[in-house]
Amino acid sequence: MSQLWKSGPFVLKLQGSGASAATVTSPPPSAVGPSLNRPEGKPSGGRPSGREWARYLARFLRLTDSLLVVVAVFIGYVIRFDGGHSFAESRDNALGGALSVGLVVVWTGALHFYRTRDPKVLGVGSSEYKRVAVSTTRVFGLLAMFLVVFRLEPAWAFYVASFPLGLLALVANRWFTRRWYNRKQAVGQFLVKAIVIGEPEDVRYVLKRIAKKTGAVYEILGVSLPGARRGMMLDVDGRRVPVLSSTDDIVRTVGRHGAEAVIVSGPVPGGNQYIRELGWRLEEHSAELVLASSLTNVAGPRIHWRPVEGLPLMHVDVPQYSGGKHVLKRLLDIVVASVALALLSPLFLALAIIVRRSGPGPVFFKQERVGKAGRPFRMIKFRSMVTDAEASLAALMTHNEGAGVLFKMQNDPRVTSCGRWMRRYSLDELPQFWNVLTGEMSLVGPRPPLQREVEAYERHTHRRLLIKPGITGLWQVNGRSDLPWDEAVRLDLYYVENWSIMGDVIIMWRTFKAMCMPSGAY
């Protein structure tokens, strides 16, 4: 019986499910079906490949981007600026029309020049949104200089209307298109057919990482191992992945299965010469060669390639823990925290009344946590537990469901009735906006630890304290309390070394969605 295995962006139809003591086993050749991620009885029928769908998507976005730009510029052309006349009503309407056409041409050209529709960034990470924002902002920066020089006052309506509306519409268009595209990928459509090659341990590692990491979605057809035979199986966490061929026969295997990409998971027999020749031979099948680096948990912006006499050298920038980027982060913290405290004050009052009526004890719970550089601070939350919760912790340690230094208990008896639903929607965390405003915390950052947790840290885990802890973070939008300790640490360390303003905005948006559709919080 075949079984569909889907985890994150990784889709693979596996044969059998019994655990095998051996890394590679040899079932009958008939066990390997011709289609490994498609429901039985449904032929491929010449469906477009993943790369073809990416090109179709790029064409669709080219059309919709152009339409949105035209609409945004037209609004700027007809709107009145500062109570005066619009371009359409002024004596300079011909000049306004020419400027509008020019703005449309330059704006759409910038979206193309900055490769906002590059198939490699569509539906993946924040690069797509950043390119749209950067290209649009620079176009209107040039427009501002033009308007100042020629003193075209009605044209400032383009800034008032066209710039914000156009940017918002373009980003929203990408977001809705991405959601549709990702839903299709989640059910096995629009996938890039790939074969992973290398030594068994390297292949297994790459398959596991692809399964956990959001990004380009691959339809894994199988693997190729040195000296292996077609029909063997590679065990990956109790799942059996089909071996399609040896690494020596990979090119014919690509042609036989219609693969669009070959992922090299690590060193292979033949070394660099083998990889170079493999790239040449894959050109015959228009298949991409993908090299998996052993360097993990480093974000793209920190990686730069610099060729030296034909040798491509990978440079990894040193993480920055101070400077202009951190000033912008602090400004964002102050603005958002101030607005949140003002707008949410009625909700604060309602929650305070509910907590007060739920039983004896204070409304707020203040607990010492460890902040940046190991400095302690008092973190504020709405009280969600009974007043003697800390005193009764020792008696509950035998029921600890967490790993590492964290205490987790899904049905913790110390949690009050109102505290349970406040925790479910993270409402108990809202007073931490005050900690953000006072500079003790940030909106986004690592989880704020207790002193006893820090004392049990391994050496590398102390890197979590290099920046301010956050109300939310990667741990909050990737499982919350359901996360294993080592995965929570990995996410926090990744954030510490690779954070960006755009990344913070995306995490805050994902946090809002997680609060509306809660899971993993207790």
C-alpha positions as CSV (number, residue, x, y, z in Angstrom):
1,M,0.0,0.0,0.0
2,S,1.5,3.4,-1.0
3,Q,1.3,6.3,1.4
4,L,1.4,10.1,0.9
5,W,3.9,11.8,3.1
6,K,3.5,15.6,3.3
7,S,5.4,17.7,5.7
8,G,5.9,21.4,5.0
9,P,6.9,22.0,1.4
10,F,8.0,18.4,0.9
11,V,5.7,16.0,-0.8
12,L,6.7,12.3,-1.4
13,K,4.7,9.2,-2.0
14,L,6.4,6.3,-0.2
15,Q,6.0,2.6,-0.6
16,G,5.2,0.8,2.7
17,S,5.7,2.2,6.2
18,G,7.4,-0.5,8.3
19,A,10.6,0.5,10.0
20,S,13.7,-1.1,8.7
21,A,16.9,-1.7,10.7
22,A,18.9,-1.4,7.6
23,T,19.6,2.0,6.0
24,V,19.1,0.7,2.5
25,T,16.8,-2.3,1.7
26,S,16.0,-4.2,-1.4
27,P,12.3,-4.8,-2.0
28,P,11.0,-6.3,-5.3
29,P,11.5,-3.8,-8.2
30,S,7.7,-3.8,-8.7
31,A,7.4,-2.0,-5.4
32,V,8.6,1.2,-7.1
33,G,5.7,2.8,-8.9
34,P,6.0,5.2,-11.9
35,S,4.3,8.0,-10.0
36,L,5.3,8.6,-6.4
37,N,3.2,11.6,-5.3
38,R,0.1,11.3,-7.4
39,P,-3.0,9.4,-6.3
40,E,-3.2,6.0,-7.9
41,G,-5.2,5.8,-11.1
42,K,-4.6,9.5,-12.0
43,P,-2.1,9.8,-14.9
44,S,0.1,12.8,-15.3
45,G,-1.7,13.6,-18.5
46,G,1.0,16.0,-19.7
47,R,0.4,18.4,-16.9
48,P,2.6,21.5,-16.8
49,S,5.8,21.1,-14.7
50,G,6.5,23.1,-11.6
51,R,8.9,25.4,-13.5
52,E,6.3,26.0,-16.3
53,W,3.7,26.9,-13.7
54,A,6.2,29.4,-12.2
55,R,6.5,31.0,-15.6
56,Y,2.7,31.1,-16.0
57,L,2.5,32.7,-12.6
58,A,5.1,35.3,-13.6
59,R,3.1,36.2,-16.7
60,F,-0.1,36.5,-14.6
61,L,1.6,38.8,-12.1
62,R,3.1,40.9,-15.0
63,L,-0.5,41.6,-16.2
64,T,-2.0,42.2,-12.7
65,D,0.9,44.4,-11.6
66,S,0.5,46.6,-14.8
67,L,-3.2,47.0,-14.2
68,L,-2.7,47.9,-10.6
69,V,-0.1,50.5,-11.5
70,V,-2.3,52.1,-14.1
71,V,-5.2,52.3,-11.6
72,A,-3.0,53.8,-8.9
73,V,-1.5,56.4,-11.2
74,F,-5.0,57.3,-12.6
75,I,-6.2,57.9,-9.0
76,G,-3.3,60.2,-8.5
77,Y,-4.1,62.0,-11.8
78,V,-7.7,62.8,-10.8
79,I,-7.4,63.4,-7.1
80,R,-7.2,66.9,-5.7
81,F,-4.1,67.7,-3.6
82,D,-4.3,70.1,-0.6
83,G,-7.7,71.5,-1.7
84,G,-6.4,72.6,-5.1
85,H,-7.1,71.3,-8.6
86,S,-6.3,67.9,-9.7
87,F,-4.0,67.4,-12.8
88,A,-7.1,66.5,-14.8
89,E,-8.8,69.8,-13.8
90,S,-5.7,72.0,-14.2
91,R,-4.4,73.9,-17.1
92,D,-1.5,71.5,-17.1
93,N,-3.6,68.5,-17.8
94,A,-1.6,67.6,-20.9
95,L,1.6,67.7,-18.8
96,G,-0.2,65.7,-16.2
97,G,-1.2,63.1,-18.7
98,A,2.4,62.8,-20.0
99,L,3.7,62.6,-16.5
100,S,1.2,59.8,-15.7
101,V,2.1,57.8,-18.7
102,G,5.8,58.2,-17.9
103,L,5.2,57.2,-14.3
104,V,3.4,54.0,-15.4
105,V,6.2,53.1,-17.8
106,V,9.0,53.7,-15.2
107,W,7.1,52.0,-12.4
108,T,6.3,48.8,-14.4
109,G,9.9,48.9,-15.8
110,A,11.2,49.1,-12.2
111,L,9.1,46.0,-11.2
112,H,10.8,44.2,-14.1
113,F,14.3,45.5,-13.5
114,Y,14.3,44.5,-9.8
115,R,13.1,41.0,-10.8
116,T,10.0,41.1,-8.7
117,R,8.6,38.2,-10.7
118,D,11.7,36.0,-10.7
119,P,10.4,32.4,-10.4
120,K,13.1,31.8,-7.7
121,V,11.5,34.2,-5.3
122,L,7.8,33.7,-6.1
123,G,6.0,32.2,-3.1
124,V,9.2,32.0,-1.1
125,G,10.2,34.0,2.0
126,S,10.2,37.8,2.1
127,S,12.4,38.6,-1.0
128,E,9.4,39.0,-3.3
129,Y,7.8,41.6,-1.1
130,K,11.1,43.4,-0.5
131,R,11.7,43.7,-4.2
132,V,8.3,45.1,-4.8
133,A,8.7,47.6,-2.0
134,V,12.2,48.7,-3.0
135,S,11.4,49.1,-6.7
136,T,8.3,51.2,-5.9
137,T,10.0,53.3,-3.3
138,R,12.9,54.2,-5.6
139,V,10.6,55.1,-8.4
140,F,8.8,57.6,-6.2
141,G,12.1,58.9,-4.8
142,L,13.0,59.8,-8.4
143,L,9.6,61.4,-8.8
144,A,10.0,63.5,-5.7
145,M,13.3,65.0,-7.1
146,F,11.5,65.7,-10.4
147,L,8.6,67.5,-8.7
148,V,10.9,69.6,-6.5
149,V,13.0,70.7,-9.5
150,F,10.0,71.6,-11.8
151,R,7.6,72.7,-9.0
152,L,4.6,70.7,-10.2
153,E,2.3,71.1,-7.2
154,P,-0.7,69.1,-8.4
155,A,1.6,66.1,-9.1
156,W,2.2,65.6,-5.3
157,A,-1.2,63.9,-5.5
158,F,0.8,61.0,-6.9
159,Y,2.5,60.8,-3.5
160,V,-0.7,61.2,-1.5
161,A,-2.6,58.5,-3.4
162,S,-0.6,56.6,-6.0
163,F,2.4,55.7,-3.9
164,P,0.6,54.2,-0.8
165,L,-2.4,52.7,-2.7
166,G,-0.2,51.3,-5.4
167,L,2.3,49.7,-3.0
168,L,-0.4,48.3,-0.8
169,A,-2.3,46.9,-3.9
170,L,0.9,45.3,-5.3
171,V,1.9,43.7,-2.0
172,A,-1.7,42.5,-1.4
173,N,-1.8,41.0,-5.0
174,R,1.4,39.1,-4.3
175,W,0.0,37.9,-0.9
176,F,-3.3,36.6,-2.3
177,T,-1.6,35.0,-5.3
178,R,0.9,33.3,-3.0
179,R,-1.8,31.9,-0.8
180,W,-3.5,30.4,-3.9
181,Y,-0.2,29.1,-5.2
182,N,0.8,27.5,-1.9
183,R,-2.6,25.8,-1.5
184,K,-2.1,24.2,-4.9
185,Q,1.4,23.1,-3.9
186,A,0.1,21.6,-0.6
187,V,-2.1,19.2,-2.6
188,G,0.6,18.1,-4.9
189,Q,0.3,20.6,-7.8
190,F,2.8,23.0,-9.3
191,L,5.8,21.0,-7.9
192,V,9.3,20.8,-9.2
193,K,10.2,17.2,-9.8
194,A,13.5,16.5,-8.1
195,I,16.0,13.6,-7.4
196,V,18.4,13.8,-4.4
197,I,21.8,12.3,-4.9
198,G,24.8,11.6,-2.5
199,E,25.8,9.4,0.3
200,P,22.9,7.9,2.4
201,E,23.5,10.1,5.5
202,D,23.7,13.3,3.4
203,V,20.6,12.4,1.4
204,R,18.7,11.6,4.6
205,Y,19.7,15.0,6.1
206,V,18.7,17.0,3.1
207,L,15.3,15.2,2.9
208,K,14.6,16.0,6.6
209,R,15.6,19.6,6.2
210,I,13.5,20.1,3.1
211,A,10.6,18.6,5.0
212,K,10.9,21.1,7.8
213,K,11.8,24.3,5.9
214,T,9.4,26.5,4.1
215,G,10.5,27.3,0.6
216,A,10.6,25.9,-2.9
217,V,8.3,22.9,-3.1
218,Y,9.8,19.7,-4.6
219,E,8.1,16.6,-5.7
220,I,10.8,14.1,-4.6
221,L,10.8,11.3,-7.2
222,G,13.4,9.4,-5.3
223,V,17.2,9.3,-4.6
224,S,20.4,8.1,-6.3
225,L,23.1,6.6,-4.1
226,P,26.7,5.6,-5.0
227,G,26.8,1.9,-6.0
228,A,23.0,1.4,-5.4
229,R,20.6,-0.5,-7.6
230,R,17.3,0.5,-8.8
231,G,14.5,-0.8,-6.6
232,M,16.3,-0.5,-3.3
233,M,14.9,1.7,-0.5
234,L,16.5,4.3,1.8
235,D,15.1,4.5,5.3
236,V,14.3,8.1,6.5
237,D,12.7,8.2,10.0
238,G,10.8,5.0,9.4
239,R,9.8,6.0,5.9
240,R,11.2,4.2,2.9
241,V,12.3,6.4,0.0
242,P,12.8,4.7,-3.4
243,V,16.3,4.5,-4.8
244,L,16.0,5.1,-8.5
245,S,19.6,4.4,-9.6
246,S,23.3,4.7,-8.7
247,T,24.9,8.2,-9.0
248,D,26.7,7.0,-12.1
249,D,23.4,6.5,-13.9
250,I,21.7,9.7,-12.7
251,V,21.4,11.4,-16.1
252,R,19.5,8.5,-17.7
253,T,17.3,8.4,-14.5
254,V,16.5,12.1,-15.0
255,G,15.4,11.5,-18.5
256,R,13.4,8.4,-17.6
257,H,11.5,10.1,-14.8
258,G,11.3,13.6,-16.2
259,A,13.1,15.2,-13.3
260,E,13.5,19.0,-13.4
261,A,16.1,19.3,-10.7
262,V,18.9,17.2,-9.2
263,I,19.8,18.1,-5.6
264,V,23.4,17.1,-4.7
265,S,23.3,16.6,-0.9
266,G,27.0,16.4,-0.2
267,P,30.3,14.9,-1.4
268,V,29.9,12.3,-4.2
269,P,32.4,9.9,-5.8
270,G,34.3,11.8,-8.5
271,G,34.2,15.0,-6.5
272,N,34.1,18.4,-8.2
273,Q,34.8,16.9,-11.7
274,Y,31.7,14.7,-11.4
275,I,29.5,17.7,-10.4
276,R,30.9,19.9,-13.2
277,E,30.2,17.2,-15.8
278,L,26.8,16.4,-14.3
279,G,25.8,20.1,-14.7
280,W,26.8,19.9,-18.4
281,R,24.9,16.7,-19.0
282,L,21.8,17.9,-17.3
283,E,21.5,20.7,-19.9
284,E,20.3,18.0,-22.3
285,H,17.2,17.5,-20.2
286,S,16.8,21.2,-19.1
287,A,17.2,20.1,-15.5
288,E,18.7,22.3,-12.8
289,L,21.6,21.3,-10.7
290,V,21.1,22.3,-7.0
291,L,24.0,22.1,-4.5
292,A,23.0,21.7,-0.8
293,S,25.5,23.5,1.4
294,S,26.5,22.0,4.7
295,L,26.3,25.6,6.1
296,T,22.9,25.8,7.8
297,N,20.8,28.4,9.6
298,V,22.4,31.3,7.7
299,A,20.0,33.7,5.9
300,G,20.5,34.7,2.3
301,P,21.3,38.4,2.9
302,R,24.4,37.4,4.9
303,I,25.8,35.2,2.1
304,H,27.8,36.6,-0.8
305,W,29.7,34.9,-3.6
306,R,33.0,36.2,-4.7
307,P,34.9,34.4,-7.5
308,V,38.7,34.2,-7.2
309,E,40.4,32.9,-10.4
310,G,37.3,30.8,-11.3
311,L,36.9,29.5,-7.7
312,P,33.5,30.6,-6.2
313,L,34.1,31.5,-2.6
314,M,31.1,31.9,-0.2
315,H,31.4,34.8,2.2
316,V,29.3,34.9,5.3
317,D,28.9,38.3,6.9
318,V,29.4,38.7,10.7
319,P,26.0,39.2,12.4
320,Q,25.4,42.8,13.5
321,Y,24.1,43.4,17.0
322,S,24.2,47.2,16.9
323,G,24.0,50.0,14.4
324,G,21.4,51.8,12.2
325,K,19.3,48.7,11.7
326,H,18.8,48.3,15.4
327,V,17.9,52.0,15.7
328,L,15.1,51.4,13.1
329,K,14.0,48.3,15.1
330,R,13.8,50.5,18.3
331,L,11.7,53.1,16.4
332,L,9.3,50.5,15.2
333,D,9.0,49.1,18.7
334,I,8.2,52.5,20.1
335,V,5.6,53.4,17.5
336,V,3.8,50.0,17.5
337,A,3.8,49.7,21.3
338,S,2.5,53.2,21.8
339,V,-0.3,52.7,19.3
340,A,-1.2,49.3,20.7
341,L,-1.3,50.5,24.3
342,A,-3.7,53.4,23.2
343,L,-6.0,51.3,21.0
344,L,-6.1,48.3,23.2
345,S,-6.8,50.1,26.4
346,P,-10.6,49.2,26.4
347,L,-9.6,45.5,26.0
348,F,-7.1,45.9,28.8
349,L,-9.8,47.2,31.1
350,A,-12.2,44.4,30.2
351,L,-9.5,41.7,30.7
352,A,-8.5,43.3,34.1
353,I,-12.2,43.1,35.2
354,I,-12.4,39.4,34.1
355,V,-9.2,38.5,35.9
356,R,-10.2,40.3,39.1
357,R,-13.5,38.5,39.2
358,S,-12.0,35.1,38.5
359,G,-10.6,34.8,42.0
360,P,-8.3,36.3,44.6
361,G,-5.0,37.7,43.6
362,P,-3.6,40.7,41.5
363,V,-4.6,41.5,38.0
364,F,-1.1,41.5,36.7
365,F,1.6,38.9,37.1
366,K,5.2,40.2,37.3
367,Q,8.0,37.8,36.9
368,E,11.8,38.3,36.6
369,R,13.1,37.3,33.2
370,V,16.5,37.6,31.7
371,G,17.0,40.2,28.9
372,K,19.7,41.4,26.6
373,A,23.2,40.7,27.8
374,G,21.9,38.8,30.8
375,R,20.2,41.9,32.4
376,P,17.2,40.9,34.5
377,F,13.8,42.8,34.1
378,R,10.3,42.4,35.4
379,M,8.0,41.0,32.6
380,I,4.3,41.9,32.9
381,K,1.4,39.6,32.0
382,F,-2.2,39.3,32.9
383,R,-2.4,36.7,35.7
384,S,-3.5,33.4,34.2
385,M,-2.6,31.1,37.1
386,V,-3.5,30.8,40.8
387,T,-1.6,32.9,43.2
388,D,0.6,30.1,44.6
389,A,1.6,28.8,41.1
390,E,5.3,29.1,41.7
391,A,5.2,27.4,45.0
392,S,3.4,24.4,43.6
393,L,5.7,24.0,40.6
394,A,8.0,21.5,42.3
395,A,5.2,19.1,42.9
396,L,4.3,19.1,39.2
397,M,7.8,18.5,37.8
398,T,7.1,14.8,37.5
399,H,4.3,15.7,35.0
400,N,6.6,17.9,32.9
401,E,5.8,17.3,29.2
402,G,8.6,19.5,27.9
403,A,12.2,18.8,27.0
404,G,15.3,20.7,27.8
405,V,15.0,23.4,30.5
406,L,11.3,24.3,29.8
407,F,8.4,23.2,32.0
408,K,5.3,22.4,29.9
409,M,2.1,20.8,30.9
410,Q,-0.9,20.9,28.6
411,N,-3.5,20.5,31.4
412,D,-1.7,22.5,34.0
413,P,-4.0,22.6,37.1
414,R,-2.5,26.0,38.2
415,V,-4.1,27.7,35.2
416,T,-7.4,29.5,36.0
417,S,-10.6,29.2,33.9
418,C,-10.2,32.6,32.3
419,G,-6.5,32.1,32.1
420,R,-6.9,29.1,29.9
421,W,-8.7,31.0,27.1
422,M,-6.5,34.1,27.5
423,R,-3.5,31.8,26.9
424,R,-5.1,30.2,23.9
425,Y,-5.4,33.6,22.2
426,S,-2.2,35.0,23.8
427,L,-4.2,37.8,25.4
428,D,-2.2,37.4,28.7
429,E,0.9,38.6,26.8
430,L,-0.6,42.0,25.8
431,P,0.8,44.0,28.8
432,Q,4.3,43.2,27.5
433,F,3.8,46.2,25.1
434,W,4.7,48.2,28.2
435,N,8.0,46.3,28.5
436,V,8.6,47.1,24.8
437,L,7.9,50.8,25.3
438,T,10.4,50.9,28.3
439,G,13.1,49.2,26.2
440,E,13.3,46.0,28.1
441,M,11.8,43.9,25.3
442,S,11.2,44.2,21.6
443,L,8.2,43.4,19.5
444,V,10.0,40.5,17.9
445,G,12.8,38.5,19.4
446,P,13.8,35.3,21.2
447,R,11.6,34.0,24.0
448,P,12.4,35.8,27.3
449,P,13.9,33.1,29.6
450,L,13.7,32.6,33.3
451,Q,16.9,32.8,35.4
452,R,16.8,29.1,36.2
453,E,16.6,28.3,32.5
454,V,19.6,30.5,31.7
455,E,21.6,28.7,34.3
456,A,20.9,25.4,32.5
457,Y,21.8,26.7,29.1
458,E,24.5,25.1,27.0
459,R,27.3,27.4,25.9
460,H,25.9,28.1,22.4
461,T,22.4,28.7,23.8
462,H,23.6,31.9,25.6
463,R,23.6,33.6,22.1
464,R,19.9,34.1,22.6
465,L,20.8,36.9,25.0
466,L,22.7,38.9,22.4
467,I,19.5,40.9,21.5
468,K,16.3,41.9,23.4
469,P,13.7,39.2,24.0
470,G,10.4,39.6,22.1
471,I,6.7,39.5,22.7
472,T,6.6,37.2,19.7
473,G,9.2,35.4,17.5
474,L,9.8,32.5,15.2
475,W,9.0,30.2,18.1
476,Q,5.5,31.8,18.4
477,V,4.6,31.3,14.8
478,N,6.1,27.8,14.4
479,G,4.3,25.7,17.0
480,R,4.4,27.7,20.2
481,S,4.2,25.3,23.2
482,D,4.2,22.3,20.9
483,L,7.8,23.0,19.8
484,P,10.6,20.7,21.1
485,W,13.2,22.5,23.1
486,D,16.0,22.0,20.6
487,E,13.8,23.4,17.8
488,A,12.9,26.4,19.8
489,V,16.6,27.1,20.5
490,R,17.4,26.7,16.8
491,L,14.7,29.1,15.7
492,D,15.8,31.7,18.3
493,L,19.5,31.5,17.3
494,Y,18.5,31.7,13.6
495,Y,16.6,34.9,14.4
496,V,19.4,36.4,16.5
497,E,21.9,36.1,13.6
498,N,19.6,36.8,10.7
499,W,16.8,39.2,11.7
500,S,15.6,42.0,9.5
501,I,13.0,44.8,9.7
502,M,11.0,43.1,6.9
503,G,11.3,39.8,8.6
504,D,9.9,41.4,11.8
505,V,6.9,42.7,10.0
506,I,6.2,39.3,8.5
507,I,6.5,37.6,11.9
508,M,4.1,40.1,13.4
509,W,1.6,39.4,10.7
510,R,1.9,35.7,11.1
511,T,1.5,36.2,14.9
512,F,-1.8,38.0,14.3
513,K,-3.0,35.1,12.2
514,A,-1.8,32.6,14.8
515,M,-3.8,34.5,17.5
516,C,-6.9,34.3,15.3
517,M,-6.5,30.6,14.6
518,P,-4.7,29.4,17.8
519,S,-3.0,26.1,18.1
520,G,-0.2,24.9,20.3
521,A,-0.8,27.4,23.1
522,Y,-1.3,26.2,26.7
